[in-house]
Amino acid sequence: MKLLKKAKEVVVEYWEIFVAAFMLLVGIVIGTSGGREKVAQADADARKKALDDIKEGTDEAVEDYLDAREENLDNKREQESEADEKEEERKKELLNDSSKLDNVLKDKYGLRGG
């Protein structure tokens, strides 16, 4: 009996603290009841969007690289073709004009014309 009287006295004296703790506990339970699922779903959606953005950015970068590489190869082929044409023209020019050929041989190899 004494124990019940002491418990009653403690509850009567500190009832405001007990009510506040109970309200806090109820607030926490209500506040977190549906929030976890929403947060987890929003997190999953954000991760999926981030992965999609990364994949899209990577695909674009690879496509840009391949386009630039193909353009560079085309330019290289064109320049090589032009250089080959100039080389052929220069050969024909030197073969047709013996004095120019003599000058080239003299300058390049130190040979003297006959």
Secondary structure, 3 states (H helix, E strand, C coil): CHHHHHHHHHHHHCHHHHHHHHHHHHHHHHHHCCHHHHHHHHHHHHHHHHHHHHHHHHHHHHHHHHHHHHHHHHHHHHHHHHHHHHHHHHHHHHHHCHHHHHHHHHHHHCCCCC
